[in-house]
Amino acid sequence: MTASADRHSLPTKATFFVCFQAVPTTLNTQYSAVGGAYAACWVVAANPEAAYTKARFFVAKSEWEVVGVETPPTEVVETSFEGREIGLIQFRTAQTKGIAIVYTCWSKDGLTEAGPMAFDEPGLFDLNAYVGSKKKLSRTGRCFHPESGDQCGEFISAHSIQRNGQLSVIAHEGHVYTLSMNVGDLKKNDGSASLVKCGIGVSSTFFGFCDKHDNELFAPIDKAFLVPTSQQVLLYAYRSVCRELFVKENALALIEGRIEALPETSALRRTFDAMHSGTSFSLEALRIHKSALDTLIDDLAHVDIEYVLFTCRQPQFVAFSGLFYPEFNFLGRTLQDLMDPECRLDLLTFCSVPTHNGWGFLFAWHKSSAPTCREFMRSLATVSHEDPRAGADAMFRMVLSNCENTAFSPVWWEQASSQQKAAVLECFNRGVDMFTPTDPAYLTYGAEDVSQWVFDGVYASHD
């Protein structure tokens, strides 16, 4: 695997100033001497809500518990700090690091004050242990086949995006560009997305099947072009679901390990408890959907799978396989409430597929998810009817915003303009930015005219 990275900065975000009143936890290095502090934060973020969430997270990360808000998120510029050296220095620090924090503290007896100053974090997070756990989980195989058991042989590193017919088509000298999920890259880029070059032998792989079941189950799609038949559509959807199940199970295990390593008094416990709750809810919903697809595979009945296929004769430059629970449609209207624990989440899978005359963009779902998925597709039809190019742009930004399992042709990526690369990464960041809430209109803007896709056919399993 090639370690070289191709990174491009995003369009400049706004800078916000927010100030909290906070008290140290027992794990804070200043706990014995400090009674409380004002935490002044300079934050680069997309909006005030994201700035508040990001600032509060980093204050908690240093083991301060927020007890009040002195100054709500307020947009600032460099000239806002003319004549104030400390503020100017912190503003400039935030431009390179994404955030800067200083504390003005008072003693436990309330008689003395010190600051502003920066404090070291307690060092509760062991990066090496985290990376080691992540690698171990990613290499821990299991078989998601509905008939898996003692008969399963060796667990293999299976491609979720086909190596032959997909990755090999867009590769140059056996390599593609993929989204880096490396902790080091995320840290260097302040949590922002970057693409790295890697070999197609390791791109999009996961240890989710044994050799026997992977070869037998997916032969109708790995050894043939998409026709499409209902069986082929089911298998593409099933592979996307199994790969996501593998990723989600590993993510939950990492969160649980992080919680176990944190002392009860840590200010970060609340954050990780919330992450655990959300990931568990999403994982349980995913297992329900996999169970429904298991039934179709066991019964050799494929009538309960629905799909829409867009075909394209242009050379393929990107390959992808993913899924999500559509919260908003292509017009920015709400489809389902992902925060409602009582809601049965409807699931949509999507992937690129090889066809006889080029490639295709396949949307697929179990009929139990039809209420949301059909409405989602109707909104795409509305956008495409008004302007076919706008519809293609919407599909491209949907992939970027919802699918980290994406690979780009090195020839296409390296010839793209800096503006095109920035637009692609900006859309990717919608999926990796944990501090910014989803904009209901996120599918209506971004990466315009980048893909230049032209679809020549549309095929659907339903009216």
C-alpha positions in Angstrom: 0.0 0.0 0.0 1.3 3.4 -0.9 1.4 5.9 2.0 1.5 9.0 -0.1 -1.4 11.4 0.4 -3.1 14.0 -1.8 -4.5 16.6 0.5 -6.2 19.8 -0.4 -7.6 22.4 2.0 -11.2 23.2 2.2 -12.8 26.5 1.4 -12.3 28.8 4.4 -14.8 28.2 7.2 -15.9 30.9 9.6 -14.2 31.4 13.0 -16.3 31.6 16.1 -15.5 32.8 19.7 -17.3 31.0 22.5 -16.6 31.1 26.3 -17.7 28.6 28.9 -17.6 28.6 32.6 -16.1 25.3 33.7 -14.9 23.4 36.8 -12.1 20.8 36.8 -12.9 17.1 37.2 -10.8 15.1 39.6 -8.7 13.9 36.6 -7.7 17.5 35.7 -4.1 18.2 36.4 -5.1 21.5 38.2 -7.9 19.9 40.3 -6.1 20.4 43.7 -5.5 24.1 43.1 -8.2 25.5 40.8 -11.8 26.0 41.7 -13.0 27.0 38.2 -12.2 28.8 35.0 -13.5 30.7 32.0 -12.6 28.6 28.9 -12.2 31.0 26.0 -12.4 29.1 22.7 -11.6 30.2 19.1 -13.1 27.6 16.8 -13.1 27.2 13.0 -16.4 25.6 12.1 -19.3 25.6 9.5 -21.8 27.3 11.8 -22.4 28.4 15.4 -24.0 25.0 16.4 -20.9 23.1 15.1 -18.6 25.6 16.9 -20.4 25.1 20.2 -20.3 21.3 20.0 -16.6 21.2 18.9 -15.5 23.7 21.6 -17.4 21.8 24.4 -15.9 18.5 23.3 -12.3 19.8 23.5 -12.9 21.5 26.8 -14.2 18.1 28.1 -11.3 16.4 26.5 -9.0 18.4 28.9 -11.2 17.2 31.8 -13.2 20.4 32.4 -16.9 20.1 33.1 -18.9 22.9 31.5 -21.3 24.5 34.0 -22.3 27.6 32.0 -22.0 29.6 28.8 -20.5 33.1 29.3 -20.4 34.0 25.6 -22.4 32.0 23.0 -20.7 31.3 19.6 -20.1 34.6 17.9 -18.4 34.9 14.5 -15.2 36.8 14.6 -12.4 38.0 12.2 -8.8 38.8 12.7 -9.5 42.5 13.1 -11.8 41.8 16.0 -8.7 41.4 18.1 -6.7 44.4 17.1 -4.7 45.6 20.1 -5.4 42.4 22.0 -2.3 40.3 21.5 -3.6 37.1 23.3 -6.8 37.1 21.3 -5.0 37.7 18.0 -2.5 34.8 18.7 -5.3 32.4 19.5 -7.3 33.5 16.5 -4.3 32.7 14.3 -3.7 29.4 16.1 -7.2 28.4 15.3 -6.7 29.0 11.6 -4.0 26.3 11.5 -5.2 23.9 14.2 -9.0 24.3 14.0 -9.3 25.4 17.6 -7.5 27.3 20.3 -8.4 27.4 24.0 -7.1 29.4 26.9 -8.3 29.4 30.5 -8.7 32.1 33.1 -8.7 30.4 36.4 -9.5 31.1 40.0 -8.4 29.3 43.1 -10.5 27.1 45.3 -10.7 29.7 47.9 -11.8 32.3 45.3 -9.2 34.8 46.5 -6.7 34.6 43.6 -7.0 34.5 39.8 -4.6 33.4 37.1 -4.6 33.4 33.4 -5.1 33.3 30.6 -3.2 30.1 30.3 -3.2 26.8 28.4 -3.2 23.4 30.2 -1.9 20.0 29.1 -4.5 17.3 28.6 -4.4 14.5 31.3 -3.3 12.0 28.7 -6.1 9.5 29.2 -6.2 8.6 25.5 -3.6 6.0 24.5 -3.4 6.5 20.7 -1.1 3.5 20.2 -3.5 1.3 22.0 -6.5 2.7 20.0 -4.7 2.1 16.7 -3.7 -1.4 17.7 -7.3 -2.2 18.7 -8.6 -0.8 15.5 -6.2 -2.9 13.4 -6.9 -6.1 15.4 -10.7 -5.6 15.0 -10.4 -5.0 11.2 -8.5 -8.3 10.8 -10.8 -10.3 13.1 -12.9 -12.3 10.6 -16.4 -13.7 10.8 -18.8 -15.0 8.2 -22.1 -13.1 7.7 -23.6 -15.7 5.5 -27.1 -16.8 6.8 -25.9 -20.4 7.0 -22.5 -19.7 8.6 -21.2 -22.0 11.2 -18.8 -24.8 11.8 -18.6 -25.5 8.1 -17.0 -22.1 7.4 -13.4 -22.3 6.4 -10.8 -19.5 6.3 -12.1 -16.0 6.6 -11.0 -14.0 3.7 -10.3 -10.3 3.0 -13.3 -9.9 0.6 -13.8 -6.9 -1.7 -17.0 -4.9 -1.0 -16.3 -3.2 -4.4 -15.5 -5.7 -7.0 -11.8 -5.9 -7.9 -12.5 -7.2 -11.4 -14.9 -5.0 -13.4 -14.8 -2.1 -10.9 -11.5 -1.3 -9.2 -9.4 -2.7 -12.0 -11.3 -0.6 -14.5 -10.5 2.7 -12.8 -7.1 1.8 -11.4 -3.7 3.1 -12.8 -0.8 0.8 -12.2 -2.9 -1.2 -9.8 -3.7 1.8 -7.5 -6.7 4.0 -6.7 -7.4 6.9 -4.4 -9.6 6.2 -1.4 -10.7 8.2 1.7 -8.2 7.9 4.5 -9.6 6.7 7.8 -6.2 6.7 9.3 -6.2 8.4 12.8 -2.9 10.2 12.0 -4.3 11.7 8.8 -7.5 12.8 10.5 -5.4 14.5 13.3 -3.1 16.2 10.8 -6.2 17.6 8.9 -8.1 18.6 12.1 -10.6 15.8 11.4 -11.1 16.8 7.8 -11.1 14.3 4.9 -8.1 13.4 2.7 -7.5 10.9 -0.1 -4.7 8.5 -0.2 -3.3 6.2 -2.9 -3.6 2.5 -2.2 -3.4 -0.8 -4.1 -6.6 -2.4 -5.3 -5.7 -5.6 -3.5 -6.5 -3.9 -0.2 -9.0 -1.3 -1.2 -12.6 -1.8 0.1 -11.8 -5.1 1.7 -13.3 -6.6 4.9 -13.1 -9.9 6.7 -16.8 -10.6 6.6 -17.1 -14.0 4.8 -15.3 -17.3 4.7 -13.8 -18.3 1.3 -16.5 -20.9 0.6 -19.6 -18.7 1.2 -18.1 -15.6 -0.5 -17.3 -17.5 -3.7 -20.6 -19.3 -3.8 -22.9 -16.6 -2.8 -21.6 -13.7 -4.9 -20.8 -15.6 -8.1 -23.8 -14.2 -9.9 -22.4 -10.7 -9.6 -18.7 -11.3 -9.5 -18.6 -13.4 -12.6 -21.2 -11.6 -14.7 -22.3 -8.1 -15.8 -25.5 -6.7 -14.2 -28.5 -7.6 -16.3 -30.2 -6.8 -13.9 -32.0 -9.7 -12.2 -33.6 -9.5 -8.8 -31.1 -12.0 -7.5 -28.1 -9.8 -8.6 -29.7 -6.7 -7.1 -30.3 -8.6 -3.8 -26.6 -9.7 -3.7 -25.3 -6.1 -4.3 -27.5 -4.9 -1.5 -26.6 -7.8 0.8 -22.9 -7.2 0.3 -23.3 -3.5 1.2 -25.2 -4.4 4.3 -22.7 -7.0 5.5 -19.8 -4.7 5.0 -21.5 -2.0 7.0 -22.4 -4.5 9.7 -18.7 -5.4 10.0 -17.7 -1.7 10.2 -20.4 -0.9 12.8 -19.6 -3.9 15.0 -16.0 -2.8 15.1 -16.9 0.8 15.8 -19.1 -0.2 18.7 -16.3 -2.4 20.1 -13.9 0.5 19.9 -16.3 2.8 21.7 -16.9 0.3 24.4 -13.1 -0.1 24.9 -12.8 3.7 25.1 -15.5 3.9 27.8 -13.9 1.0 29.7 -10.6 2.8 29.8 -12.1 6.1 31.0 -12.5 6.7 34.7 -16.0 7.2 35.9 -15.3 10.9 36.7 -14.0 11.8 33.2 -15.8 14.6 31.5 -15.6 12.7 28.3 -17.8 9.8 29.6 -21.0 11.7 28.6 -19.7 12.1 25.0 -18.8 8.5 24.6 -21.9 7.3 26.3 -23.9 9.2 23.7 -21.8 7.8 20.9 -22.4 4.3 22.3 -26.1 4.8 22.4 -26.3 6.1 18.8 -24.0 3.4 17.4 -26.0 0.7 19.2 -29.3 2.0 17.9 -27.9 2.1 14.3 -26.4 -1.3 14.6 -29.6 -2.9 15.9 -31.5 -1.4 13.0 -28.9 -2.7 10.5 -29.2 -6.2 12.0 -33.0 -6.1 11.4 -32.4 -5.2 7.8 -29.8 -7.9 7.3 -32.2 -10.5 8.8 -34.9 -9.5 6.2 -32.3 -10.0 3.4 -31.2 -13.3 5.0 -34.7 -14.5 4.5 -34.7 -13.7 0.8 -31.4 -15.5 0.3 -32.5 -18.5 2.3 -35.8 -18.8 0.5 -34.3 -18.1 -3.0 -37.1 -15.5 -3.3 -36.1 -12.1 -4.6 -39.5 -10.5 -5.2 -39.2 -8.4 -2.1 -36.2 -6.5 -3.4 -36.8 -3.2 -5.2 -34.4 -1.1 -7.2 -33.7 1.8 -9.6 -30.7 1.5 -12.0 -29.1 4.3 -14.0 -26.9 3.3 -16.8 -23.9 5.2 -18.3 -21.7 4.7 -21.3 -19.0 7.1 -20.2 -15.7 5.8 -18.9 -16.0 5.1 -15.2 -13.7 7.1 -12.9 -15.2 6.3 -9.5 -16.4 3.1 -7.8 -18.4 2.9 -4.6 -20.6 0.7 -2.4 -22.5 2.0 0.6 -25.8 2.5 2.4 -27.6 5.0 4.7 -30.9 5.8 6.3 -32.3 8.7 4.2 -33.2 11.5 6.6 -33.8 14.1 3.9 -34.7 13.8 0.2 -33.1 15.6 -2.7 -35.4 18.6 -2.2 -34.3 19.0 1.4 -37.6 17.6 2.9 -37.6 15.3 5.9 -38.2 11.6 5.3 -37.6 10.0 8.7 -36.5 11.1 12.1 -33.2 9.3 12.8 -33.2 10.6 16.4 -36.5 8.8 17.3 -35.7 5.6 19.1 -39.2 4.3 18.3 -38.8 4.8 14.6 -38.1 1.8 12.4 -35.4 3.2 10.1 -35.8 2.6 6.4 -32.5 1.6 4.7 -31.2 2.4 1.2 -28.2 0.8 -0.4 -26.4 2.1 -3.4 -23.3 1.1 -5.5 -21.6 1.3 -8.8 -22.0 -1.8 -11.0 -20.4 -3.2 -14.2 -22.8 -3.5 -17.2 -22.4 -4.8 -20.8 -22.1 -1.3 -22.2 -20.4 0.7 -19.5 -21.4 1.0 -15.8 -24.4 1.7 -13.7 -25.6 3.4 -10.5 -27.8 1.0 -8.6 -30.1 2.0 -5.8 -31.7 -1.0 -3.9 -33.8 -1.7 -0.9 -36.0 -4.3 0.8 -39.7 -3.7 0.2 -40.1 -3.0 4.0 -38.1 0.3 3.4 -40.2 1.2 0.4 -42.1 4.1 2.0 -39.0 6.2 2.5 -36.9 4.9 -0.4 -39.6 5.4 -3.1 -40.2 8.9 -1.9 -36.4 9.5 -1.9 -36.3 8.3 -5.5 -39.3 10.4 -6.5 -37.5 13.5 -5.3 -34.5 12.6 -7.5 -36.8 12.2 -10.5 -38.2 15.7 -9.8 -34.7 17.2 -9.8 -33.6 15.2 -12.9 -36.8 16.1 -14.8 -36.1 19.8 -14.4 -32.4 19.4 -15.3 -30.7 16.0 -16.0 -27.3 17.4 -15.2 -28.6 18.6 -11.8 -29.9 15.1 -11.1 -26.5 13.6 -11.9 -24.8 16.2 -9.7 -27.2 15.3 -6.8 -26.3 11.6 -7.1 -22.6 12.3 -7.1 -22.8 14.5 -4.0 -25.0 11.9 -2.3 -22.2 9.3 -2.7 -19.6 11.7 -1.4 -21.7 12.8 1.6 -22.7 9.3 2.6 -20.1 6.8 1.5 -16.5 6.5 2.8 -16.2 3.3 0.8 -15.4 5.1 -2.5 -12.4 4.8 -4.9 -11.3 7.2 -7.5 -9.3 6.8 -10.7 -5.7 8.2 -10.1 -5.8 9.6 -13.7 -9.1 11.5 -13.0 -8.1 12.7 -9.5 -4.7 13.9 -10.5 -6.0 15.8 -13.5 -8.9 17.4 -11.5 -8.5 21.1 -10.7 -7.9 22.3 -7.2 -11.4 23.7 -7.1 -12.9 20.3 -8.1 -10.8 18.5 -5.5 -11.8 21.0 -2.8 -15.5 20.5 -3.7 -15.1 16.7 -3.5 -13.4 16.9 -0.1 -16.0 19.4 1.2 -18.8 16.9 0.5 -16.8 14.1 2.1 -16.4 16.2 5.2 -20.2 16.2 5.7 -19.8 12.5 6.5 -16.7 12.7 8.7 -17.4 15.9 10.7 -18.8 14.7 14.0 -19.5 18.2 15.3 -21.7 19.6 12.5 -25.4 18.6 12.4 -26.7 17.5 9.0 -28.1 20.3 6.9 -31.5 19.2 5.6 -30.5 20.7 2.2 -27.1 19.0 2.0 -28.1 17.1 -1.1 -29.0 20.2 -3.0 -25.6 21.9 -3.2 -21.9 21.0 -3.6 -19.6 19.5 -6.2 -21.7 21.0 -9.1 -20.4 20.0 -12.6 -17.6 17.9 -11.1 -18.7 14.4 -12.2 -20.0 15.4 -15.7 -22.1 12.2 -15.5 -24.6 11.6 -18.3 -27.0 8.7 -17.8 -28.6 7.2 -20.9 -31.1 4.8 -19.3 -33.2 4.3 -16.2 -34.7 0.9 -15.1 -36.9 0.4 -12.1 -38.5 -2.6 -10.5 -41.7 -0.6 -9.7 -43.8 2.1 -11.2 
